[in-house]
Amino acid sequence: MEKIYLKDYEKPAYEVKTIDLEFELHDTNTLVKSSMRLSRKGKENEVLFLNGEELELISIFLDGRELHESEYELSESGLSLHQLPKEFTLEIHNAINPEANTALDGLYKSGGIFCTQNEPEGFRRITYFMDRPDVMAVYSTKVIADKKAYPVLLSNGNLFEKGDMDDGKHYAIWKDPFPKPSYLYALVAGDLGCVNDSFRTMSKNEIELNIYCDKGNEAQCTHAMDSLKASMKWDEERFGREYDLEIYNIVAVDSFNMGAMENKGLNVFNSHYVLADADTATDTNFMGIESVIGHEYFHNWTGNRITCRDWFQLTLKEGLTVFRDQEFSSDMNTRSVQRISDVKSLQERQFVEDASPTSHPIKPDAYIQINNFYTATIYEKGAEVIRMIHTLIGEANFRAGMDLYFKTFDGQAVRTEDFIWSMQEASGFNLEHFKLWYSQSGTPEVNIQTAFDKDTRRFSVTLTQSYLSPTQIGQQPYLFPFKLGLLNKNGQENSLKLASNENQPLLDKGVLIISKEEETFIFTDIEEEPIMSLNQNFSAPVKVHTSYALEEYAFLMEHDKDEFNRFEASQTIASMVLHKLIDTIEANGPLTLSDVYVNAFSKVLLDMKMDMSLKADSLTLPSIAILMQERKVLDVEAIYMARNFLKREIIRSLGADIQAQYTSLNHSYEYTLDSASMARRKLKNTLLSYLGALKDETVILNQYRNANNMTDRLSALSILANSREEGKLEALNDFYERYKDNTLVMNKYLAVIASSELKETPMNVKKLLEDEVFDIKVPNLVRSLIGTFARNALHFHAVDGSGYSFIADKVLELDKINPQIASGLAGVFKDYGRLNEKAKVLMKSELEKILSTKELSKNVYEIVSKILA
Ligand SMILES: [Zn+2]
């Protein structure tokens, strides 16, 4: 299949100045009229190619004259026109079928709502257009629809006019004054409920804010509206960015491929990231809403006003906007807790991707299907790269760099180089070497060696970088900030002084700048051999290796002043213990547990001064996904056995303390949504997960029965779903009956069943595929049931290959419905290279089965062929 390369980029031959669209909405036959004002940029006789897929062309008019079929060429992928004048108007009429659009790409019908998703290449499924981000035009839209069925008619920009028509129809005209690429175009029509509010900007403009949802759900939009107003205020205060239209609309829909979409003035959201109340949403859901509402709002400047020249630049808007939403969440909540959650997600998803056959740099140089590049690498690693720039140049310079970026590139489609130029220009810091983070893939590793000389009171630290990638060769050492602390025996940090003959840079607050393959830093005036706290606050997205034993990590887990590293030490020590247990299981040896770990765990457990959220994170064992990464050959069952053994040993040694602390946290508090209450619930439910290792499930069942919020209820349910006792049935049945009409909550139910370790899980999942709450056309439901099962390593890697075969069949079934969702699911096969020989044979035959299927989408082909290569 055809690959597209960054090096082949060419400027568009024509410019589209304005485009006026008119839609007559109909379920199966929507008429689209487009009138464009174009001008030629390139040489005479330059062909105009307009992308168009699955469109029915009706007629074309050039400056008012209808063209004959012989005057253009029509293909599966678009329309070519020749011999065009320098300036002209092109009018095109075509028809589309929104109801048949199960790919949810372009204009489609979801529930009773018409809506669009055009990023990256959906607009070509609406009408013929130069569907590429560097073609920025001014849009106007007239929507015509039946007034009774579709009382709400929305598009980008400001409402210009609306009125009634004959035959019970009505219309609305929307005008967006800001030039934008086609991927930011949006249209929505439906019979929707609405929550209305307003925001006064820093220059005293009154903005109308609306959140639209299914009727009856209005009360669940409160948190989303509060988050929107908080985002608008935050972007003014932190970055000086103000909103620029008279109106800001958000629409929540149930069927959506992504989380949300930042269309200019008209965001379309997966309802998962809008609707929430105490009875139906967990604390994690509430946090997710705040973060995604913020993310899409922040795109108005980083993405919409300044957009990407081509899709290879995707991280220009995504990495930067994820950084901005992470900073927003940090400012709104507890910074260290936010950092831990962001890094955990990076380590669990991006590190895995970067070690797999689908590893790619944050700025890829080739793709077959750009939809496959909306990845943790482009987004989360992209945000870490921005964060490193922030650390290297400091907050004030970073803000100056952002100001310069907006001033210089507003209204343009630009490249990552233009962003780096702004940062370099504003700070004077040379970022040339740093740019390797954009072109190299793989997670760098840093090895640490030390020497201490008591007589000269010098402590030297040697860092050695390695930077292998599974998909690249010839890589160079990176430049990155590396923050460290040197702790003495009392846990106090030494002040850091580099030996005077060193000209290596040491930024404020102990940040070293690393740029060579091997470097030694000598610290002076160190009285006793210190214990290092390395890569504090996760200053660089690297893996760090030391020769430290359990004792040193136990010390850091108790004493580190850097809260992120205190957490990281808890994960490192637990990982060391768990990997030793896994090795022992694989060698059929007797399982024993080190006192060092139990003591360290106990000290954190009994530390009553510690932030409860941080404590909960530190007492949580590394996930199966994290543990799997470090195994050369996967023995999934051994990993589960080791983790369950460790949990049982912890409860055996510390059960009384865990039980007592759980009880003290489990008073019947009134439910509130502040950080302190969320932290208390998080700690309580972490402790509950240990109590789940006990034989007696009364405590857990009681929490389920008495819960006054979804966080507590779902935590108890997840534990019960892994038990064999009667309480399981009671809770699962109750949950199903209570919420079966609420599809967002049913997603949670499906995920709980699909993630269970019990052996009947595959059977339960198959049963749920037939249940009335499930619908394979709704991406959220697919992700919750099939996606969760695919990430349930115990069952996915079942020794008889049944997990592989089941998921391969689902990939093929989904590929016919929604290729984007199918290729997302196909990504779970990426551990192929690390399977034992028997499992490899089983998975290989399934991957080959997929590849040999006729009419396979580009999406799935690209992922599966990379895995097999
Ligand atoms: Zn985004």
Residues whose N, C-alpha, C, O or C-beta is under 5 A from the ligand:
A	BS01	ZN	E318 T321
